[in-house]
Amino acid sequence: MSRQHTVEKIGGTSMSRFGEVMQNVIIGKRKGAELYNRIFIVSAYGGITNLLLEDKKNGAPGVYGRFAHNDDTWKDALEAVRARMLEYNRSFVSIGLDQEKADEFVNTRLNGIEDCLHDLMDLRSFGHFDHKTYLPATREMLSAVGEAQSAFNSALILQRQGVNAQFVDLTGWKNDKIPTFEEAIHNAFDGMDFSQVMPIVTGYVKYDEGIMTRFDRGYSEITFSKVAVLTGAREGIIHKEYHLCTGDPKLIGTDKVRIIGNTNFDIADQLSDLDMEAIHSKASKEMEQCGIPIRIKNAFDPENPGTLISCNYVSPTPRVEMICGRSDVIGIEVFDPEMVSKVGYDYNLMKSLVDHRISYITKTTNANTITHFVPSKKLHIESCVEDIKRRIPAATVNTIPVALIGVIGTNMKIPGFLSKAAQALYEAHINTLAVVQSPRQVNMQFIVDRNDFQRAQKVLHKAFVEDQK
């Protein structure tokens, strides 16, 4: 374990502004040896993965979505990807991108993908090939090309700027060998001197389990984590287009939020559970176990040290570190007068959730009611509810659309925090439908009506951050 270098991830929105990222993050005031001992993991340019797969927010099908449903317009969708990729290439010519090489790279990859999809269509027409055997691999192949473009382009641009950058392609393009995750990383970096070379690495890795199949759209942070652990990084750094703040700057106001500064992995897990993208929970685990801290930085505010996520940090003074939440929550409420004192009742409910692959965010219980709060984007909620009704015919089962607000901090173990939060909501005439707090006291969760989602965050942020001296 060398502990000499950092592994740094740059997200898609930031990559789309690569000229600024190059000046703020990658080069800046650095010269000579200062440029090195840094490995960069890059995401696809903003919007590209949506076009290749499906829109992350509204689910509109891209190339994969159309191909998977036998929609011949997948060819048009692929051409739309090509046009957008070539447009990105043109946007980077002024900062040193060789457009001819960049365009050739895009066209070679997309032409290969098009040929492969045509061949799969031919195979499918014979009727003997189950789509389950080739659609996962198709999704993997399409996922990979976005990161391949951004990493290839970034290496070309940096080389033109005099940096000894090296394109590290982990996508396994036209390589029939399928290694394990660890083998893929070790093979890519074997013998590389990080003090002399700056690796620009695809966020996608082809390996035996399938990174998209296993982790879906959060895979680039998994790559970031695995590279950091296997190469023995001293720190992992995630460059985003914003700071990790006490609240959502767009909602609460940039003049009212504060940069958190320090927190720990436990709090990062709480944020992940509330769909906050500080760090993918599965990505942070190995780094936490290896004692590698993670720093969240604003790519466009390079002088600020950002937020350091470490193993043992606890705020020296009691404070709330973040107010956040999610409005895409459904409460699956089960009311049954016969459940009181019945051993294993909750087990039967969980069996239905497990069978329908639904994880819950939080739950509330009393003598005859159990409510699991789950993300509404889960596809199988209706069928899960029907399963519960069949399993427990005496129960009344309802689904309730709600919002969940979290008040989170490493040190909230003093009397009054819960009371203060409840009082602030009361004074704002916001009805609290449910409250959850575990004995560890790192996360108070308030279930409210969806119409109160934004206002509740503002009220709680004012009470715990803005009004604090």
Secondary structure, DSSP 8 states (H G I E B T S, - for coil): -----EEEEE-HHHHTTHHHHIIIIISTT--GGGG-SEEEEE---TTHHHHHSB-TTT--B-HHHHHHTT-TTHHHHHHHHHHHHHHHHHHTGGGT--HHHHHHHHHHHHHHHHHHHHHHHHHHHTS-S-HHHHHHHHHHHHHHHHHHHHHHHHHHHHHHTT--EEEE--S-TT------HHHHHHHHHTT--TTT-EEEEES----TT-HHHHHGGGHHHHHHHHHHHHHT-SEEEEEESS--BSS-HHHH-TTT--B--EEEHHHHHHHHHTT--SS-HHHHHHHHHTT--EEEEETT-TTS--EEEESS---SS-B--EEEEEEEEEEEEEE-TT-TT-TTHHHHHHHHHHHTT---SEEEE-SSEEEEEEETT-TTHHHHHHHHHHH-TTSEEEEEEEEEEEEE-SB--STTHHHHHHHHHHHTT--EEEEEE-TT-SEEEEEE-GGGHHHHHHHHHIIIIIT--
